[in-house]
């Protein structure tokens, strides 16, 4: 069969009366919309309810699909242990999604379960659905730290697996919107909060799923949203289909955004292959950026690509027209690599360790590509999607206080004994000196309250 419908829903535990104990009255509009969702689900009589949740097992580089035959959970963490769930998993469909992912080397499957209990991102939707519909098994899928494009691709794999197994399925895209809508809310206010909610409700109300891929990661982080990746997975399940969308509600009275919308497929629409179109446009922009790159970045890219393909280092050029200083100057340098807006590798040297800057860049480009311990080595099929920049560091200078720092102008080095951490200046998402120092400490393994020696440095950034 196919994906019959999908629903965008929030998951505030307080909406459950046994948890809210009266406070759920604040979001009565959301409750009423949830009841409609549950009734529509029941009317569809799905074999399987697929729930994507930000609060189940999550990895930076892998999508976790809950394994096993069944799972249970309760709202005991929210002082309502009497509200319990016993759910049966659709093992065949979960295995098919895992197999489809494995066939193309996509990072999704049933490995690595750390906690088998149902999470509240799953249980809140089920609380309403199970009042109306007792049938249907579930498949529970977590999000990841991978790019939005990978979340969309997972949605495509889910739909293909549903069709292959002959399931009648409904997708529940569980996720709250911004957590920074009101100053009195639990997370405070950020101007990106209301901006995110207005934009996401507009996009989802039009089923303009291609626009989901255009949300900047830093913007989403500043808005403190939790559901965007969940919505993107759902969007991928409707790739190439016309979709009828309807917005049922949006509330922000608690400082957190709760949005509910319905989506029903209406046949094939070849104009709605959003991931393919996005990748074509991205490749075009990257090609234009490569043509504009200066000699520093071109050298880093040449070094990186040659090593990834040939497993051999390139030689230092005899001459570099327009940038001969790279052959005579010595300096520390960082090479940063991004893919689809996400960091893919970053390695550098605080002070020069090679004969000249050109050799420094060549070595650090390879290290960023294949030796950054946070990431798997870059593979040849990724090369076309990489954005590269090179930061050449100035001499560090000692400073006596944080007041001598500026996150846009200066990078920072923190030192405590043999532990030393560095953070470059002018990074997306790092807006204060306090953030800058905290991240540098974390990178060095220095405790939050431990004292450090501070140094600052300037960089010349090449793109």
Backbone torsions as a table, in degrees:
resi	resn	phi	psi	omega
1	UNK	NA	-127.9	-174.6
2	UNK	-166.4	178.1	170.9
3	UNK	-75.6	114.7	-174.6
4	UNK	-77.7	-35.5	-177.4
5	UNK	-168.8	167.2	174.0
6	UNK	-142.1	153.4	-176.9
7	UNK	-135.2	130.7	174.4
8	UNK	-92.9	120.3	-174.9
9	UNK	-139.3	153.4	174.1
10	UNK	-90.8	178.7	-180.0
11	UNK	-142.3	50.3	176.9
12	UNK	-73.9	119.9	179.0
13	UNK	-55.7	-30.8	-177.4
14	UNK	-61.8	-17.9	-179.4
15	UNK	-70.4	-19.2	175.2
16	UNK	-80.4	118.4	-173.3
17	UNK	-54.1	-36.5	-179.6
18	UNK	-66.3	-22.8	176.1
19	UNK	-92.6	-48.0	-176.3
20	UNK	-66.7	-34.4	178.6
21	UNK	49.9	44.6	177.7
22	UNK	107.7	-29.5	-178.5
23	UNK	-69.5	-17.4	178.8
24	UNK	-65.3	-15.9	177.9
25	UNK	-62.5	-23.7	178.9
26	UNK	-63.7	-27.4	-175.7
27	UNK	-120.1	43.9	-178.5
28	UNK	-60.5	-35.5	179.0
29	UNK	-62.7	-40.1	178.0
30	UNK	-66.5	-41.0	177.9
31	UNK	-60.0	-45.2	-179.2
32	UNK	-62.9	-40.2	177.9
33	UNK	-66.3	-38.0	178.3
34	UNK	-62.2	-40.1	178.6
35	UNK	-62.1	-37.2	177.2
36	UNK	-64.8	-41.8	177.9
37	UNK	-59.0	-46.2	-179.0
38	UNK	-62.8	-41.9	179.7
39	UNK	-66.0	-38.9	178.1
40	UNK	-66.7	-37.7	176.3
41	UNK	-61.2	-45.9	-179.8
42	UNK	-61.5	-38.9	-179.1
43	UNK	-65.5	-26.3	-180.0
44	UNK	-81.7	-18.6	-179.5
45	UNK	48.2	56.4	-177.0
46	UNK	-70.1	148.8	171.2
47	UNK	-72.1	-33.9	-174.0
48	UNK	-139.1	137.9	174.2
49	UNK	-110.8	112.3	-178.9
50	UNK	-95.0	121.2	-177.0
51	UNK	-116.9	121.7	172.8
52	UNK	-99.5	124.3	-172.2
53	UNK	-130.4	135.0	175.6
54	UNK	-73.8	-8.3	-171.8
55	UNK	-113.5	5.7	169.4
56	UNK	-87.5	-171.0	-177.0
57	UNK	-57.2	130.3	-176.9
58	UNK	-134.0	135.5	177.3
59	UNK	-122.8	158.1	179.9
60	UNK	-68.1	-33.4	-171.1
61	UNK	-131.7	29.8	-174.9
62	UNK	-161.0	139.7	175.1
63	UNK	-97.3	120.2	-177.7
64	UNK	-92.8	126.6	174.5
65	UNK	-107.3	123.1	-174.8
66	UNK	-61.3	129.2	-177.8
67	UNK	-92.9	174.4	172.9
68	UNK	95.9	-179.2	-175.9
69	UNK	-89.8	-33.3	-175.8
70	UNK	-155.8	167.0	178.6
71	UNK	-150.0	159.4	177.6
72	UNK	-137.2	163.9	178.8
73	UNK	-169.2	171.3	178.3
74	UNK	-154.8	170.7	176.0
75	UNK	-93.5	34.2	-179.8
76	UNK	-63.1	-30.9	177.9
77	UNK	-69.2	-12.8	-179.8
78	UNK	-117.8	27.6	174.8
79	UNK	63.8	31.9	176.5
80	UNK	-140.2	63.2	-176.8
81	UNK	-65.0	-16.7	-178.7
82	UNK	-73.5	-16.0	177.9
83	UNK	-90.2	103.9	-171.0
84	UNK	-121.8	156.8	179.8
85	UNK	-134.8	136.9	172.7
86	UNK	-129.9	107.5	-173.3
87	UNK	-118.1	147.4	176.3
88	UNK	-104.0	132.0	179.5
89	UNK	-83.9	148.2	172.4
90	UNK	-86.9	87.6	-175.5
91	UNK	-62.2	-38.6	-177.6
92	UNK	-62.8	-44.6	-179.4
93	UNK	-69.2	-41.3	177.5
94	UNK	-59.4	-42.8	179.3
95	UNK	-66.3	-36.0	-179.8
96	UNK	-68.2	-40.4	176.9
97	UNK	-62.4	-43.0	178.6
98	UNK	-61.9	-42.7	-179.1
99	UNK	-66.6	-41.0	178.3
100	UNK	-62.4	-39.9	177.5
101	UNK	-64.6	-44.8	-179.1
102	UNK	-61.8	-35.8	-178.4
103	UNK	-59.8	-31.9	-178.9
104	UNK	-113.0	15.3	178.0
105	UNK	67.0	28.6	-179.7
106	UNK	-86.7	136.5	-173.0
107	UNK	-79.1	74.3	177.5
108	UNK	-146.8	144.9	178.6
109	UNK	168.9	-170.1	-172.9
110	UNK	-99.3	10.7	-179.5
111	UNK	-78.2	156.9	167.3
112	UNK	78.4	28.6	178.5
113	UNK	-71.0	124.5	179.6
114	UNK	-100.0	-24.7	-177.2
115	UNK	-150.3	117.9	-175.6
116	UNK	-85.7	-10.2	-178.3
117	UNK	-67.3	144.4	175.9
118	UNK	-65.4	138.0	-178.8
119	UNK	-94.3	165.9	-175.6
120	UNK	-70.7	-23.6	174.4
121	UNK	-65.0	-22.8	176.0
122	UNK	-93.4	-41.4	-172.8
123	UNK	-73.0	-34.2	179.8
124	UNK	-61.2	-49.4	175.2
125	UNK	-59.8	-41.1	-179.3
126	UNK	-65.4	-30.3	178.7
127	UNK	-56.6	-44.0	-179.4
128	UNK	-78.5	-43.2	-177.4
129	UNK	-61.5	-43.3	-175.2
130	UNK	-70.8	-13.5	172.8
131	UNK	-73.2	-25.2	-176.5
132	UNK	-108.4	-25.9	-170.6
133	UNK	-146.8	116.5	-178.2
134	UNK	-94.1	-11.7	-175.7
135	UNK	-85.6	177.0	175.7
136	UNK	83.9	132.2	172.3
137	UNK	-84.7	175.0	179.8
138	UNK	-123.7	157.1	165.9
139	UNK	-126.2	127.7	-177.8
140	UNK	-113.4	127.2	-175.0
141	UNK	-129.8	133.1	177.8
142	UNK	-90.1	168.3	176.5
143	UNK	-91.3	-174.1	178.2
144	UNK	-149.7	175.1	174.6
145	UNK	-88.6	7.6	179.7
146	UNK	-73.6	165.3	-177.8
147	UNK	-61.2	161.1	179.2
148	UNK	-59.8	-32.2	179.0
149	UNK	-60.3	-36.2	178.3
150	UNK	-71.1	-33.6	176.2
151	UNK	-65.5	-41.2	177.3
152	UNK	-63.0	-43.0	180.0
153	UNK	-62.5	-36.8	176.2
154	UNK	-60.5	-40.3	177.1
155	UNK	-59.9	-39.3	177.0
156	UNK	-63.1	-41.3	179.2
157	UNK	-66.3	-37.8	177.9
158	UNK	-61.0	-48.6	-179.2
159	UNK	-62.1	-43.8	179.3
160	UNK	-60.5	-37.5	179.9
161	UNK	-71.3	-38.0	175.3
162	UNK	-59.9	-45.6	-178.8
163	UNK	-67.4	-37.9	-178.9
164	UNK	-67.4	-36.7	-178.8
165	UNK	-86.1	-6.8	178.9
166	UNK	74.0	22.5	-178.7
167	UNK	-78.2	149.1	163.5
168	UNK	-96.0	110.2	-170.5
169	UNK	-124.2	151.3	172.2
170	UNK	-123.1	139.2	177.4
171	UNK	-106.8	129.3	174.3
172	UNK	-107.8	107.9	178.0
173	UNK	-91.0	96.1	-174.7
174	UNK	-87.3	128.1	177.7
175	UNK	175.6	133.5	172.3
176	UNK	-77.0	165.5	176.6
177	UNK	-92.2	-139.0	-177.6
178	UNK	-67.5	144.8	174.2
179	UNK	-100.7	10.9	-175.6
180	UNK	-129.4	56.7	-176.3
181	UNK	-98.5	-24.7	-175.3
182	UNK	-137.2	144.3	179.6
183	UNK	-64.8	-26.9	-179.5
184	UNK	-87.1	-3.2	180.0
185	UNK	-71.9	168.9	-175.8
186	UNK	-65.5	-18.7	-177.7
187	UNK	-116.8	7.3	179.7
188	UNK	76.5	-165.8	-174.7
189	UNK	-119.4	142.0	169.1
190	UNK	-139.8	141.1	-176.7
191	UNK	-60.8	-25.2	178.4
192	UNK	-70.0	-19.6	-178.8
193	UNK	-60.8	-63.2	178.0
194	UNK	-60.9	-32.5	178.3
195	UNK	-63.1	-43.1	179.6
196	UNK	-63.7	-47.7	-177.2
197	UNK	-60.9	-43.8	179.9
198	UNK	-63.1	-41.7	-177.2
199	UNK	-70.1	-44.1	-176.3
200	UNK	-69.1	-37.2	179.5
201	UNK	-68.4	-33.9	175.6
202	UNK	-66.6	-47.7	-178.7
203	UNK	-61.4	-46.6	-177.5
204	UNK	-71.1	-33.5	178.2
205	UNK	-65.3	-25.5	178.2
206	UNK	-99.3	-1.7	-173.6
207	UNK	53.1	36.2	-179.8
208	UNK	-85.6	66.0	-168.2
209	UNK	-64.5	-24.8	177.2
210	UNK	-61.9	-31.1	-179.4
211	UNK	-70.1	-20.7	176.7
212	UNK	-60.5	-32.0	-177.9
213	UNK	-76.8	-10.0	-176.7
214	UNK	-95.6	-3.0	178.1
215	UNK	-69.2	126.6	179.1
216	UNK	-71.3	137.1	-177.1
217	UNK	-61.0	-40.0	-179.2
218	UNK	-65.9	-40.8	176.5
219	UNK	-59.6	-45.7	179.6
220	UNK	-62.4	-40.0	179.2
221	UNK	-64.2	-43.3	-179.2
222	UNK	-67.2	-30.6	177.0
223	UNK	-76.3	-15.0	-178.6
224	UNK	55.4	47.1	175.2
225	UNK	-82.5	160.9	178.2
226	UNK	-127.2	-7.7	-172.8
227	UNK	-108.9	-4.0	-170.2
228	UNK	-57.9	-46.0	-178.7
229	UNK	-65.3	-33.8	176.2
230	UNK	-62.2	-42.0	179.8
231	UNK	-67.5	-34.8	-179.7
232	UNK	-68.2	-39.6	175.6
233	UNK	-58.3	-46.7	178.6
234	UNK	-58.5	-43.3	-179.9
235	UNK	-59.7	-40.4	179.8
236	UNK	-61.5	-29.4	179.5
237	UNK	-70.1	-13.5	177.9
238	UNK	-109.6	17.7	-177.5
239	UNK	-58.1	132.8	179.1
240	UNK	76.0	14.0	179.6
241	UNK	-122.7	144.3	168.1
242	UNK	-70.3	143.5	-175.9
243	UNK	-134.1	131.1	172.9
244	UNK	-93.8	118.2	-177.3
245	UNK	-111.7	146.7	176.2
246	UNK	-144.4	125.4	175.9
247	UNK	-86.4	127.7	-179.2
248	UNK	-99.1	-36.6	-177.9
249	UNK	-165.2	158.0	169.3
250	UNK	-151.7	126.3	178.4
251	UNK	-133.4	150.0	177.2
252	UNK	-141.1	29.1	-173.0
253	UNK	-70.2	-18.1	-179.2
254	UNK	-98.9	0.7	-174.2
255	UNK	92.7	-4.1	177.3
256	UNK	-121.4	137.5	-178.5
257	UNK	-84.3	132.1	176.8
258	UNK	-122.2	114.4	-179.6
259	UNK	-120.5	140.5	178.8
260	UNK	-131.4	131.6	179.4
261	UNK	-149.6	156.9	180.0
262	UNK	-117.3	150.2	-177.9
263	UNK	-140.8	124.2	179.3
264	UNK	-125.5	130.7	178.1
265	UNK	-70.7	145.2	-178.5
266	UNK	-131.6	37.0	176.6
267	UNK	100.2	174.3	-175.8
268	UNK	-70.6	139.2	174.9
269	UNK	-143.8	102.0	-174.8
270	UNK	-66.0	-13.4	178.6
271	UNK	-81.3	-4.0	-173.8
272	UNK	-111.2	34.4	170.6
273	UNK	-90.1	78.5	-167.8
274	UNK	-70.2	-37.5	-178.8
275	UNK	-66.0	-45.8	179.7
276	UNK	-59.1	-43.9	179.7
277	UNK	-65.3	-40.1	-180.0
278	UNK	-63.7	-41.5	-178.8
279	UNK	-68.1	-37.7	177.0
280	UNK	-62.0	-45.8	-179.4
281	UNK	-67.2	-39.9	178.5
282	UNK	-62.7	-44.7	-180.0
283	UNK	-61.6	-38.9	178.0
284	UNK	-62.8	-46.0	-179.4
285	UNK	-65.3	-39.3	179.5
286	UNK	-66.4	-38.6	178.3
287	UNK	-63.3	-41.5	177.8
288	UNK	-64.7	-40.2	178.9
289	UNK	-65.5	-38.5	178.3
290	UNK	-62.7	-39.3	179.3
291	UNK	-65.6	-31.0	-179.0
292	UNK	-84.8	-11.7	-174.6
293	UNK	-59.1	146.8	175.6
294	UNK	-84.2	179.9	-172.3
295	UNK	-67.0	-27.8	178.7
296	UNK	-64.1	-48.4	-178.7
297	UNK	-70.9	-37.8	178.6
298	UNK	-62.8	-37.3	177.1
299	UNK	-66.2	-43.3	178.5
300	UNK	-61.4	-44.2	-179.4
301	UNK	-65.2	-43.4	180.0
302	UNK	-61.2	-41.4	178.4
303	UNK	-64.1	-47.8	-178.7
304	UNK	-61.4	-51.2	-175.1
305	UNK	-65.1	-40.0	-179.8
306	UNK	-64.3	-42.7	-179.3
307	UNK	-67.5	-43.3	-179.2
308	UNK	-62.2	-37.3	-178.4
309	UNK	-83.3	-40.0	-170.8
310	UNK	-109.0	-13.0	-176.3
311	UNK	61.0	32.3	177.4
312	UNK	-137.8	145.4	177.4
313	UNK	-76.8	148.1	171.9
314	UNK	-82.0	160.0	175.7
315	UNK	-82.6	154.8	174.8
316	UNK	-66.1	129.6	-178.7
317	UNK	-59.5	149.2	176.4
318	UNK	-71.0	-36.4	177.0
319	UNK	-145.1	152.9	177.7
320	UNK	-133.3	88.6	-177.5
321	UNK	-54.5	128.3	179.4
322	UNK	87.7	-9.6	179.1
323	UNK	-148.3	45.5	-178.1
324	UNK	-62.0	-22.3	-179.6
325	UNK	-60.1	-23.4	178.1
326	UNK	-63.1	-23.4	-177.8
327	UNK	-89.7	-12.2	-178.5
328	UNK	-117.0	-25.3	-176.9
329	UNK	-87.6	147.8	172.0
330	UNK	-118.3	135.9	179.2
331	UNK	-166.4	156.5	170.5
332	UNK	-71.1	151.6	-178.4
333	UNK	-151.3	143.8	174.8
334	UNK	-115.4	138.4	173.3
335	UNK	-113.3	123.1	-179.4
336	UNK	-114.3	136.7	-177.9
337	UNK	-123.5	131.0	175.0
338	UNK	-123.5	150.1	176.4
339	UNK	-136.2	122.0	-178.4
340	UNK	50.5	41.1	175.6
341	UNK	83.0	-1.7	-179.2
342	UNK	-112.6	142.6	176.4
343	UNK	-59.0	133.0	-179.6
344	UNK	-118.9	-8.8	177.8
345	UNK	167.6	142.7	177.7
346	UNK	-156.5	116.5	178.7
347	UNK	-138.4	144.2	177.5
348	UNK	-162.2	-177.7	-179.5
349	UNK	-125.8	133.6	-179.9
350	UNK	-69.8	-40.0	178.2
351	UNK	-127.0	157.5	-177.4
352	UNK	-65.5	139.5	176.2
353	UNK	-125.6	-7.8	-180.0
354	UNK	-107.1	173.8	-175.8
355	UNK	-64.0	-37.2	179.6
356	UNK	-151.5	174.3	-175.4
357	UNK	-66.2	-35.2	178.7
358	UNK	-59.8	-45.8	179.3
359	UNK	-66.5	-34.9	177.0
360	UNK	-59.7	-46.5	-179.2
361	UNK	-66.6	-43.1	-180.0
362	UNK	-58.6	-48.1	-178.4
363	UNK	-65.9	-44.6	-175.5
364	UNK	-73.4	-28.7	175.5
365	UNK	-64.2	-42.9	177.6
366	UNK	-65.7	-43.6	179.8
367	UNK	-61.6	-42.1	179.3
368	UNK	-63.5	-32.1	-177.1
369	UNK	-78.8	-36.4	-170.4
370	UNK	-129.7	-3.8	-175.3
371	UNK	-124.6	3.4	175.7
372	UNK	-70.9	116.3	-173.9
373	UNK	-65.5	-11.6	-179.3
374	UNK	-81.4	-14.9	-172.4
375	UNK	-135.0	155.1	169.6
376	UNK	-68.2	153.2	176.8
377	UNK	-58.1	143.3	177.6
378	UNK	-67.1	139.9	-178.8
379	UNK	-107.5	160.1	-177.3
380	UNK	-55.4	-34.7	-177.3
381	UNK	-71.3	-10.0	178.8
382	UNK	-90.4	-16.5	-168.0
383	UNK	-56.8	-37.9	-176.8
384	UNK	-67.7	-16.3	-175.7
385	UNK	-101.5	5.9	-171.3
386	UNK	-90.8	136.2	168.3
387	UNK	-105.6	134.2	-174.5
388	UNK	-128.5	137.2	167.7
389	UNK	-136.6	158.0	-177.1
390	UNK	-124.6	126.3	175.5
391	UNK	-108.7	120.5	176.0
392	UNK	-97.9	122.3	-172.2
393	UNK	-87.0	139.3	169.7
394	UNK	-81.6	176.6	180.0
395	UNK	-67.1	129.9	175.4
396	UNK	-65.8	145.5	175.4
397	UNK	-129.4	141.1	179.5
398	UNK	-68.5	141.1	173.6
399	UNK	-131.5	158.9	-173.9
400	UNK	-99.0	-15.5	-178.1
401	UNK	-157.2	165.6	178.3
402	UNK	-63.2	-23.5	-177.0
403	UNK	-64.9	-16.2	179.9
404	UNK	-91.0	6.4	178.8
405	UNK	-100.7	157.0	174.3
406	UNK	-147.3	114.3	-171.3
407	UNK	-61.8	-24.2	179.9
408	UNK	-82.9	-33.7	-174.2
409	UNK	-96.7	-40.7	-171.8
410	UNK	-113.5	140.7	163.3
411	UNK	-84.8	168.3	-177.9
412	UNK	-130.2	145.2	171.8
413	UNK	-121.9	127.4	177.0
414	UNK	-113.6	138.2	-176.8
415	UNK	-135.4	133.5	172.8
416	UNK	-140.4	102.7	-175.9
417	UNK	65.1	-124.9	179.5
418	UNK	-90.1	-4.9	-179.2
419	UNK	-88.1	131.3	-174.4
420	UNK	-143.4	130.1	179.3
421	UNK	-130.6	149.8	-177.6
422	UNK	-132.7	145.0	171.2
423	UNK	-136.5	131.5	-180.0
424	UNK	-70.7	159.3	177.3
425	UNK	-81.7	166.5	170.2
426	UNK	53.8	52.8	178.8
427	UNK	-102.1	141.8	176.5
428	UNK	-58.6	132.6	176.5
429	UNK	87.7	-8.6	176.8
430	UNK	-107.4	102.1	-170.0
431	UNK	-110.7	-12.6	-177.6
432	UNK	-131.8	156.7	176.4
433	UNK	-61.8	-37.7	179.7
434	UNK	-60.6	-43.9	176.3
435	UNK	-61.3	-44.4	-176.9
436	UNK	-59.2	-48.0	-179.2
437	UNK	-67.6	-40.8	-179.3
438	UNK	-61.0	-43.9	-179.5
439	UNK	-67.9	-40.1	177.9
440	UNK	-62.4	-40.6	176.4
441	UNK	-62.4	-44.8	-179.2
442	UNK	-60.3	-42.5	179.3
443	UNK	-62.4	-31.0	-178.4
444	UNK	-89.2	-5.9	-175.8
445	UNK	74.5	26.5	179.1
446	UNK	-96.6	131.2	-178.0
447	UNK	-63.5	153.0	-175.7
448	UNK	-55.4	-38.0	-174.4
449	UNK	-98.3	2.0	178.5
450	UNK	-76.6	142.5	179.2
451	UNK	-77.3	152.7	-178.8
452	UNK	-139.7	155.2	167.2
453	UNK	-84.0	135.3	-177.5
454	UNK	-107.7	137.9	169.8
455	UNK	-133.2	152.0	176.1
456	UNK	-124.9	159.4	177.9
457	UNK	-153.2	156.4	174.5
458	UNK	-104.9	159.6	177.9
459	UNK	-131.3	157.2	165.5
460	UNK	-108.7	116.2	-174.8
461	UNK	-95.6	126.2	178.8
462	UNK	-109.8	130.7	-178.2
463	UNK	-127.7	NA	NA
